[in-house]
Amino acid sequence: MFRHPCYLGIPWEMHWDQKERRKHHHVLLTLFLILVAMF
């Protein structure tokens, strides 16, 4: 299962290059916030 990079302490810049980070960041952040809201 995919883990949010923050769980692993990995900065976004290390996890993806700038283009990929820009493309996926808002989607993953939204899912992360939903999970936080559930718990």
mmCIF entry with sequence, helices, sheets and N, C-alpha, C, O atoms, coordinates in Angstrom:
data_MODEL
# 
_entry.id   MODEL 
# 
_entity.id                         1 
_entity.type                       polymer 
_entity.pdbx_number_of_molecules   1 
# 
_entity_poly.entity_id                      1 
_entity_poly.type                           'polypeptide(L)' 
_entity_poly.nstd_linkage                   no 
_entity_poly.nstd_monomer                   no 
_entity_poly.pdbx_seq_one_letter_code       MFRHPCYLGIPWEMHWDQKERRKHHHVLLTLFLILVAMF 
_entity_poly.pdbx_seq_one_letter_code_can   MFRHPCYLGIPWEMHWDQKERRKHHHVLLTLFLILVAMF 
_entity_poly.pdbx_strand_id                 A 
# 
loop_
_entity_poly_seq.entity_id 
_entity_poly_seq.num 
_entity_poly_seq.mon_id 
_entity_poly_seq.hetero 
1 1  MET n 
1 2  PHE n 
1 3  ARG n 
1 4  HIS n 
1 5  PRO n 
1 6  CYS n 
1 7  TYR n 
1 8  LEU n 
1 9  GLY n 
1 10 ILE n 
1 11 PRO n 
1 12 TRP n 
1 13 GLU n 
1 14 MET n 
1 15 HIS n 
1 16 TRP n 
1 17 ASP n 
1 18 GLN n 
1 19 LYS n 
1 20 GLU n 
1 21 ARG n 
1 22 ARG n 
1 23 LYS n 
1 24 HIS n 
1 25 HIS n 
1 26 HIS n 
1 27 VAL n 
1 28 LEU n 
1 29 LEU n 
1 30 THR n 
1 31 LEU n 
1 32 PHE n 
1 33 LEU n 
1 34 ILE n 
1 35 LEU n 
1 36 VAL n 
1 37 ALA n 
1 38 MET n 
1 39 PHE n 
# 
_struct_asym.id          A 
_struct_asym.entity_id   1 
# 
loop_
_struct_conf.conf_type_id 
_struct_conf.id 
_struct_conf.pdbx_PDB_helix_id 
_struct_conf.beg_label_comp_id 
_struct_conf.beg_label_asym_id 
_struct_conf.beg_label_seq_id 
_struct_conf.pdbx_beg_PDB_ins_code 
_struct_conf.end_label_comp_id 
_struct_conf.end_label_asym_id 
_struct_conf.end_label_seq_id 
_struct_conf.pdbx_end_PDB_ins_code 
_struct_conf.beg_auth_comp_id 
_struct_conf.beg_auth_asym_id 
_struct_conf.beg_auth_seq_id 
_struct_conf.end_auth_comp_id 
_struct_conf.end_auth_asym_id 
_struct_conf.end_auth_seq_id 
_struct_conf.pdbx_PDB_helix_class 
_struct_conf.details 
_struct_conf.pdbx_PDB_helix_length 
HELX_P HELX_P1 AA1 PRO A 5  ? LEU A 8  ? PRO A 5  LEU A 8  1 ? 4  
HELX_P HELX_P2 AA2 TRP A 12 ? HIS A 15 ? TRP A 12 HIS A 15 1 ? 4  
HELX_P HELX_P3 AA3 GLN A 18 ? MET A 38 ? GLN A 18 MET A 38 1 ? 21 
# 
_struct_conf_type.id          HELX_P 
_struct_conf_type.criteria    ? 
_struct_conf_type.reference   ? 
# 
loop_
_atom_site.group_PDB 
_atom_site.id 
_atom_site.type_symbol 
_atom_site.label_atom_id 
_atom_site.label_alt_id 
_atom_site.label_comp_id 
_atom_site.label_asym_id 
_atom_site.label_entity_id 
_atom_site.label_seq_id 
_atom_site.pdbx_PDB_ins_code 
_atom_site.Cartn_x 
_atom_site.Cartn_y 
_atom_site.Cartn_z 
_atom_site.occupancy 
_atom_site.B_iso_or_equiv 
_atom_site.pdbx_formal_charge 
_atom_site.auth_seq_id 
_atom_site.auth_comp_id 
_atom_site.auth_asym_id 
_atom_site.auth_atom_id 
_atom_site.pdbx_PDB_model_num 
ATOM 1   N N  . MET A 1 1  ? 0.843   -1.199 0.000   1.00 0.00 ? 1  MET A N  1 
ATOM 2   C CA . MET A 1 1  ? 0.000   0.000  0.000   1.00 0.00 ? 1  MET A CA 1 
ATOM 3   C C  . MET A 1 1  ? 0.875   1.245  0.000   1.00 0.00 ? 1  MET A C  1 
ATOM 4   O O  . MET A 1 1  ? 1.895   1.306  0.686   1.00 0.00 ? 1  MET A O  1 
ATOM 5   N N  . PHE A 1 2  ? 0.463   2.223  -0.772  1.00 0.00 ? 2  PHE A N  1 
ATOM 6   C CA . PHE A 1 2  ? 1.233   3.468  -0.840  1.00 0.00 ? 2  PHE A CA 1 
ATOM 7   C C  . PHE A 1 2  ? 1.179   4.198  0.492   1.00 0.00 ? 2  PHE A C  1 
ATOM 8   O O  . PHE A 1 2  ? 0.117   4.311  1.105   1.00 0.00 ? 2  PHE A O  1 
ATOM 9   N N  . ARG A 1 3  ? 2.320   4.690  0.935   1.00 0.00 ? 3  ARG A N  1 
ATOM 10  C CA . ARG A 1 3  ? 2.368   5.493  2.152   1.00 0.00 ? 3  ARG A CA 1 
ATOM 11  C C  . ARG A 1 3  ? 2.711   6.933  1.790   1.00 0.00 ? 3  ARG A C  1 
ATOM 12  O O  . ARG A 1 3  ? 3.557   7.188  0.933   1.00 0.00 ? 3  ARG A O  1 
ATOM 13  N N  . HIS A 1 4  ? 2.046   7.857  2.450   1.00 0.00 ? 4  HIS A N  1 
ATOM 14  C CA . HIS A 1 4  ? 2.348   9.268  2.220   1.00 0.00 ? 4  HIS A CA 1 
ATOM 15  C C  . HIS A 1 4  ? 3.804   9.533  2.588   1.00 0.00 ? 4  HIS A C  1 
ATOM 16  O O  . HIS A 1 4  ? 4.249   9.110  3.655   1.00 0.00 ? 4  HIS A O  1 
ATOM 17  N N  . PRO A 1 5  ? 4.562   10.229 1.722   1.00 0.00 ? 5  PRO A N  1 
ATOM 18  C CA . PRO A 1 5  ? 5.988   10.469 1.976   1.00 0.00 ? 5  PRO A CA 1 
ATOM 19  C C  . PRO A 1 5  ? 6.269   11.050 3.357   1.00 0.00 ? 5  PRO A C  1 
ATOM 20  O O  . PRO A 1 5  ? 7.321   10.777 3.935   1.00 0.00 ? 5  PRO A O  1 
ATOM 21  N N  . CYS A 1 6  ? 5.350   11.845 3.894   1.00 0.00 ? 6  CYS A N  1 
ATOM 22  C CA . CYS A 1 6  ? 5.577   12.450 5.206   1.00 0.00 ? 6  CYS A CA 1 
ATOM 23  C C  . CYS A 1 6  ? 5.701   11.383 6.290   1.00 0.00 ? 6  CYS A C  1 
ATOM 24  O O  . CYS A 1 6  ? 6.410   11.580 7.277   1.00 0.00 ? 6  CYS A O  1 
ATOM 25  N N  . TYR A 1 7  ? 5.013   10.252 6.111   1.00 0.00 ? 7  TYR A N  1 
ATOM 26  C CA . TYR A 1 7  ? 5.104   9.173  7.089   1.00 0.00 ? 7  TYR A CA 1 
ATOM 27  C C  . TYR A 1 7  ? 6.536   8.653  7.189   1.00 0.00 ? 7  TYR A C  1 
ATOM 28  O O  . TYR A 1 7  ? 7.010   8.276  8.261   1.00 0.00 ? 7  TYR A O  1 
ATOM 29  N N  . LEU A 1 8  ? 7.207   8.645  6.042   1.00 0.00 ? 8  LEU A N  1 
ATOM 30  C CA . LEU A 1 8  ? 8.562   8.112  5.986   1.00 0.00 ? 8  LEU A CA 1 
ATOM 31  C C  . LEU A 1 8  ? 9.609   9.187  6.205   1.00 0.00 ? 8  LEU A C  1 
ATOM 32  O O  . LEU A 1 8  ? 10.805  8.897  6.253   1.00 0.00 ? 8  LEU A O  1 
ATOM 33  N N  . GLY A 1 9  ? 9.163   10.433 6.340   1.00 0.00 ? 9  GLY A N  1 
ATOM 34  C CA . GLY A 1 9  ? 10.089  11.539 6.526   1.00 0.00 ? 9  GLY A CA 1 
ATOM 35  C C  . GLY A 1 9  ? 10.851  11.877 5.259   1.00 0.00 ? 9  GLY A C  1 
ATOM 36  O O  . GLY A 1 9  ? 11.949  12.429 5.322   1.00 0.00 ? 9  GLY A O  1 
ATOM 37  N N  . ILE A 1 10 ? 10.275  11.549 4.106   1.00 0.00 ? 10 ILE A N  1 
ATOM 38  C CA . ILE A 1 10 ? 10.936  11.821 2.827   1.00 0.00 ? 10 ILE A CA 1 
ATOM 39  C C  . ILE A 1 10 ? 10.343  13.086 2.210   1.00 0.00 ? 10 ILE A C  1 
ATOM 40  O O  . ILE A 1 10 ? 9.142   13.125 1.939   1.00 0.00 ? 10 ILE A O  1 
ATOM 41  N N  . PRO A 1 11 ? 11.145  14.108 1.984   1.00 0.00 ? 11 PRO A N  1 
ATOM 42  C CA . PRO A 1 11 ? 10.648  15.332 1.351   1.00 0.00 ? 11 PRO A CA 1 
ATOM 43  C C  . PRO A 1 11 ? 10.105  15.045 -0.044  1.00 0.00 ? 11 PRO A C  1 
ATOM 44  O O  . PRO A 1 11 ? 10.578  14.135 -0.725  1.00 0.00 ? 11 PRO A O  1 
ATOM 45  N N  . TRP A 1 12 ? 9.119   15.817 -0.465  1.00 0.00 ? 12 TRP A N  1 
ATOM 46  C CA . TRP A 1 12 ? 8.544   15.640 -1.804  1.00 0.00 ? 12 TRP A CA 1 
ATOM 47  C C  . TRP A 1 12 ? 9.608   15.742 -2.898  1.00 0.00 ? 12 TRP A C  1 
ATOM 48  O O  . TRP A 1 12 ? 9.556   15.024 -3.896  1.00 0.00 ? 12 TRP A O  1 
ATOM 49  N N  . GLU A 1 13 ? 10.576  16.648 -2.696  1.00 0.00 ? 13 GLU A N  1 
ATOM 50  C CA . GLU A 1 13 ? 11.599  16.855 -3.719  1.00 0.00 ? 13 GLU A CA 1 
ATOM 51  C C  . GLU A 1 13 ? 12.443  15.606 -3.940  1.00 0.00 ? 13 GLU A C  1 
ATOM 52  O O  . GLU A 1 13 ? 12.945  15.378 -5.040  1.00 0.00 ? 13 GLU A O  1 
ATOM 53  N N  . MET A 1 14 ? 12.597  14.798 -2.895  1.00 0.00 ? 14 MET A N  1 
ATOM 54  C CA . MET A 1 14 ? 13.368  13.566 -3.034  1.00 0.00 ? 14 MET A CA 1 
ATOM 55  C C  . MET A 1 14 ? 12.512  12.443 -3.603  1.00 0.00 ? 14 MET A C  1 
ATOM 56  O O  . MET A 1 14 ? 13.029  11.521 -4.233  1.00 0.00 ? 14 MET A O  1 
ATOM 57  N N  . HIS A 1 15 ? 11.190  12.521 -3.382  1.00 0.00 ? 15 HIS A N  1 
ATOM 58  C CA . HIS A 1 15 ? 10.311  11.432 -3.788  1.00 0.00 ? 15 HIS A CA 1 
ATOM 59  C C  . HIS A 1 15 ? 9.992   11.502 -5.277  1.00 0.00 ? 15 HIS A C  1 
ATOM 60  O O  . HIS A 1 15 ? 9.957   10.480 -5.961  1.00 0.00 ? 15 HIS A O  1 
ATOM 61  N N  . TRP A 1 16 ? 9.757   12.724 -5.775  1.00 0.00 ? 16 TRP A N  1 
ATOM 62  C CA . TRP A 1 16 ? 9.493   12.920 -7.194  1.00 0.00 ? 16 TRP A CA 1 
ATOM 63  C C  . TRP A 1 16 ? 10.262  14.127 -7.702  1.00 0.00 ? 16 TRP A C  1 
ATOM 64  O O  . TRP A 1 16 ? 10.668  14.993 -6.927  1.00 0.00 ? 16 TRP A O  1 
ATOM 65  N N  . ASP A 1 17 ? 10.455  14.172 -9.004  1.00 0.00 ? 17 ASP A N  1 
ATOM 66  C CA . ASP A 1 17 ? 11.027  15.387 -9.573  1.00 0.00 ? 17 ASP A CA 1 
ATOM 67  C C  . ASP A 1 17 ? 9.948   16.476 -9.599  1.00 0.00 ? 17 ASP A C  1 
ATOM 68  O O  . ASP A 1 17 ? 8.788   16.208 -9.285  1.00 0.00 ? 17 ASP A O  1 
ATOM 69  N N  . GLN A 1 18 ? 10.325  17.685 -9.968  1.00 0.00 ? 18 GLN A N  1 
ATOM 70  C CA . GLN A 1 18 ? 9.419   18.833 -9.873  1.00 0.00 ? 18 GLN A CA 1 
ATOM 71  C C  . GLN A 1 18 ? 8.129   18.629 -10.670 1.00 0.00 ? 18 GLN A C  1 
ATOM 72  O O  . GLN A 1 18 ? 7.044   18.970 -10.199 1.00 0.00 ? 18 GLN A O  1 
ATOM 73  N N  . LYS A 1 19 ? 8.250   18.069 -11.886 1.00 0.00 ? 19 LYS A N  1 
ATOM 74  C CA . LYS A 1 19 ? 7.073   17.886 -12.736 1.00 0.00 ? 19 LYS A CA 1 
ATOM 75  C C  . LYS A 1 19 ? 6.094   16.898 -12.109 1.00 0.00 ? 19 LYS A C  1 
ATOM 76  O O  . LYS A 1 19 ? 4.898   17.174 -12.020 1.00 0.00 ? 19 LYS A O  1 
ATOM 77  N N  . GLU A 1 20 ? 6.603   15.751 -11.675 1.00 0.00 ? 20 GLU A N  1 
ATOM 78  C CA . GLU A 1 20 ? 5.742   14.743 -11.073 1.00 0.00 ? 20 GLU A CA 1 
ATOM 79  C C  . GLU A 1 20 ? 5.107   15.255 -9.789  1.00 0.00 ? 20 GLU A C  1 
ATOM 80  O O  . GLU A 1 20 ? 3.927   15.016 -9.534  1.00 0.00 ? 20 GLU A O  1 
ATOM 81  N N  . ARG A 1 21 ? 5.889   15.956 -8.985  1.00 0.00 ? 21 ARG A N  1 
ATOM 82  C CA . ARG A 1 21 ? 5.370   16.489 -7.732  1.00 0.00 ? 21 ARG A CA 1 
ATOM 83  C C  . ARG A 1 21 ? 4.218   17.456 -7.984  1.00 0.00 ? 21 ARG A C  1 
ATOM 84  O O  . ARG A 1 21 ? 3.209   17.438 -7.278  1.00 0.00 ? 21 ARG A O  1 
ATOM 85  N N  . ARG A 1 22 ? 4.384   18.302 -9.006  1.00 0.00 ? 22 ARG A N  1 
ATOM 86  C CA . ARG A 1 22 ? 3.346   19.282 -9.331  1.00 0.00 ? 22 ARG A CA 1 
ATOM 87  C C  . ARG A 1 22 ? 2.079   18.586 -9.826  1.00 0.00 ? 22 ARG A C  1 
ATOM 88  O O  . ARG A 1 22 ? 0.966   19.053 -9.581  1.00 0.00 ? 22 ARG A O  1 
ATOM 89  N N  . LYS A 1 23 ? 2.263   17.458 -10.529 1.00 0.00 ? 23 LYS A N  1 
ATOM 90  C CA . LYS A 1 23 ? 1.118   16.755 -11.119 1.00 0.00 ? 23 LYS A CA 1 
ATOM 91  C C  . LYS A 1 23 ? 0.319   15.986 -10.073 1.00 0.00 ? 23 LYS A C  1 
ATOM 92  O O  . LYS A 1 23 ? -0.907  15.910 -10.163 1.00 0.00 ? 23 LYS A O  1 
ATOM 93  N N  . HIS A 1 24 ? 0.997   15.419 -9.087  1.00 0.00 ? 24 HIS A N  1 
ATOM 94  C CA . HIS A 1 24 ? 0.341   14.504 -8.154  1.00 0.00 ? 24 HIS A CA 1 
ATOM 95  C C  . HIS A 1 24 ? 0.090   15.088 -6.772  1.00 0.00 ? 24 HIS A C  1 
ATOM 96  O O  . HIS A 1 24 ? -0.740  14.570 -6.025  1.00 0.00 ? 24 HIS A O  1 
ATOM 97  N N  . HIS A 1 25 ? 0.794   16.159 -6.422  1.00 0.00 ? 25 HIS A N  1 
ATOM 98  C CA . HIS A 1 25 ? 0.795   16.626 -5.035  1.00 0.00 ? 25 HIS A CA 1 
ATOM 99  C C  . HIS A 1 25 ? -0.607  16.930 -4.517  1.00 0.00 ? 25 HIS A C  1 
ATOM 100 O O  . HIS A 1 25 ? -0.961  16.500 -3.420  1.00 0.00 ? 25 HIS A O  1 
ATOM 101 N N  . HIS A 1 26 ? -1.416  17.668 -5.293  1.00 0.00 ? 26 HIS A N  1 
ATOM 102 C CA . HIS A 1 26 ? -2.718  18.080 -4.762  1.00 0.00 ? 26 HIS A CA 1 
ATOM 103 C C  . HIS A 1 26 ? -3.658  16.894 -4.594  1.00 0.00 ? 26 HIS A C  1 
ATOM 104 O O  . HIS A 1 26 ? -4.498  16.895 -3.695  1.00 0.00 ? 26 HIS A O  1 
ATOM 105 N N  . VAL A 1 27 ? -3.525  15.871 -5.459  1.00 0.00 ? 27 VAL A N  1 
ATOM 106 C CA . VAL A 1 27 ? -4.370  14.676 -5.336  1.00 0.00 ? 27 VAL A CA 1 
ATOM 107 C C  . VAL A 1 27 ? -4.005  13.891 -4.086  1.00 0.00 ? 27 VAL A C  1 
ATOM 108 O O  . VAL A 1 27 ? -4.877  13.516 -3.304  1.00 0.00 ? 27 VAL A O  1 
ATOM 109 N N  . LEU A 1 28 ? -2.704  13.644 -3.900  1.00 0.00 ? 28 LEU A N  1 
ATOM 110 C CA . LEU A 1 28 ? -2.256  12.887 -2.732  1.00 0.00 ? 28 LEU A CA 1 
ATOM 111 C C  . LEU A 1 28 ? -2.528  13.644 -1.442  1.00 0.00 ? 28 LEU A C  1 
ATOM 112 O O  . LEU A 1 28 ? -2.894  13.045 -0.431  1.00 0.00 ? 28 LEU A O  1 
ATOM 113 N N  . LEU A 1 29 ? -2.351  14.950 -1.475  1.00 0.00 ? 29 LEU A N  1 
ATOM 114 C CA . LEU A 1 29 ? -2.603  15.757 -0.282  1.00 0.00 ? 29 LEU A CA 1 
ATOM 115 C C  . LEU A 1 29 ? -4.076  15.698 0.101   1.00 0.00 ? 29 LEU A C  1 
ATOM 116 O O  . LEU A 1 29 ? -4.410  15.621 1.283   1.00 0.00 ? 29 LEU A O  1 
ATOM 117 N N  . THR A 1 30 ? -4.964  15.734 -0.902  1.00 0.00 ? 30 THR A N  1 
ATOM 118 C CA . THR A 1 30 ? -6.401  15.630 -0.632  1.00 0.00 ? 30 THR A CA 1 
ATOM 119 C C  . THR A 1 30 ? -6.737  14.290 0.003   1.00 0.00 ? 30 THR A C  1 
ATOM 120 O O  . THR A 1 30 ? -7.478  14.238 0.985   1.00 0.00 ? 30 THR A O  1 
ATOM 121 N N  . LEU A 1 31 ? -6.195  13.196 -0.551  1.00 0.00 ? 31 LEU A N  1 
ATOM 122 C CA . LEU A 1 31 ? -6.436  11.873 0.024   1.00 0.00 ? 31 LEU A CA 1 
ATOM 123 C C  . LEU A 1 31 ? -5.897  11.788 1.441   1.00 0.00 ? 31 LEU A C  1 
ATOM 124 O O  . LEU A 1 31 ? -6.540  11.212 2.319   1.00 0.00 ? 31 LEU A O  1 
ATOM 125 N N  . PHE A 1 32 ? -4.721  12.358 1.669   1.00 0.00 ? 32 PHE A N  1 
ATOM 126 C CA . PHE A 1 32 ? -4.113  12.369 2.999   1.00 0.00 ? 32 PHE A CA 1 
ATOM 127 C C  . PHE A 1 32 ? -5.006  13.104 4.000   1.00 0.00 ? 32 PHE A C  1 
ATOM 128 O O  . PHE A 1 32 ? -5.219  12.625 5.114   1.00 0.00 ? 32 PHE A O  1 
ATOM 129 N N  . LEU A 1 33 ? -5.523  14.263 3.606   1.00 0.00 ? 33 LEU A N  1 
ATOM 130 C CA . LEU A 1 33 ? -6.392  15.033 4.498   1.00 0.00 ? 33 LEU A CA 1 
ATOM 131 C C  . LEU A 1 33 ? -7.688  14.286 4.794   1.00 0.00 ? 33 LEU A C  1 
ATOM 132 O O  . LEU A 1 33 ? -8.206  14.366 5.908   1.00 0.00 ? 33 LEU A O  1 
ATOM 133 N N  . ILE A 1 34 ? -8.216  13.562 3.808   1.00 0.00 ? 34 ILE A N  1 
ATOM 134 C CA . ILE A 1 34 ? -9.423  12.750 4.029   1.00 0.00 ? 34 ILE A CA 1 
ATOM 135 C C  . ILE A 1 34 ? -9.141  11.660 5.058   1.00 0.00 ? 34 ILE A C  1 
ATOM 136 O O  . ILE A 1 34 ? -9.951  11.428 5.955   1.00 0.00 ? 34 ILE A O  1 
ATOM 137 N N  . LEU A 1 35 ? -7.998  10.990 4.933   1.00 0.00 ? 35 LEU A N  1 
ATOM 138 C CA . LEU A 1 35 ? -7.633  9.953  5.900   1.00 0.00 ? 35 LEU A CA 1 
ATOM 139 C C  . LEU A 1 35 ? -7.487  10.527 7.296   1.00 0.00 ? 35 LEU A C  1 
ATOM 140 O O  . LEU A 1 35 ? -7.937  9.924  8.271   1.00 0.00 ? 35 LEU A O  1 
ATOM 141 N N  . VAL A 1 36 ? -6.857  11.693 7.397   1.00 0.00 ? 36 VAL A N  1 
ATOM 142 C CA . VAL A 1 36 ? -6.703  12.349 8.700   1.00 0.00 ? 36 VAL A CA 1 
ATOM 143 C C  . VAL A 1 36 ? -8.071  12.689 9.289   1.00 0.00 ? 36 VAL A C  1 
ATOM 144 O O  . VAL A 1 36 ? -8.304  12.508 10.484  1.00 0.00 ? 36 VAL A O  1 
ATOM 145 N N  . ALA A 1 37 ? -8.969  13.181 8.443   1.00 0.00 ? 37 ALA A N  1 
ATOM 146 C CA . ALA A 1 37 ? -10.309 13.546 8.914   1.00 0.00 ? 37 ALA A CA 1 
ATOM 147 C C  . ALA A 1 37 ? -11.080 12.319 9.409   1.00 0.00 ? 37 ALA A C  1 
ATOM 148 O O  . ALA A 1 37 ? -11.859 12.414 10.356  1.00 0.00 ? 37 ALA A O  1 
ATOM 149 N N  . MET A 1 38 ? -10.861 11.171 8.769   1.00 0.00 ? 38 MET A N  1 
ATOM 150 C CA . MET A 1 38 ? -11.546 9.946  9.174   1.00 0.00 ? 38 MET A CA 1 
ATOM 151 C C  . MET A 1 38 ? -11.075 9.467  10.539  1.00 0.00 ? 38 MET A C  1 
ATOM 152 O O  . MET A 1 38 ? -11.857 8.919  11.316  1.00 0.00 ? 38 MET A O  1 
ATOM 153 N N  . PHE A 1 39 ? -9.802  9.673  10.825  1.00 0.00 ? 39 PHE A N  1 
ATOM 154 C CA . PHE A 1 39 ? -9.249  9.223  12.103  1.00 0.00 ? 39 PHE A CA 1 
ATOM 155 C C  . PHE A 1 39 ? -9.029  10.392 13.048  1.00 0.00 ? 39 PHE A C  1 
ATOM 156 O O  . PHE A 1 39 ? -8.568  10.198 14.173  1.00 0.00 ? 39 PHE A O  1 
# 
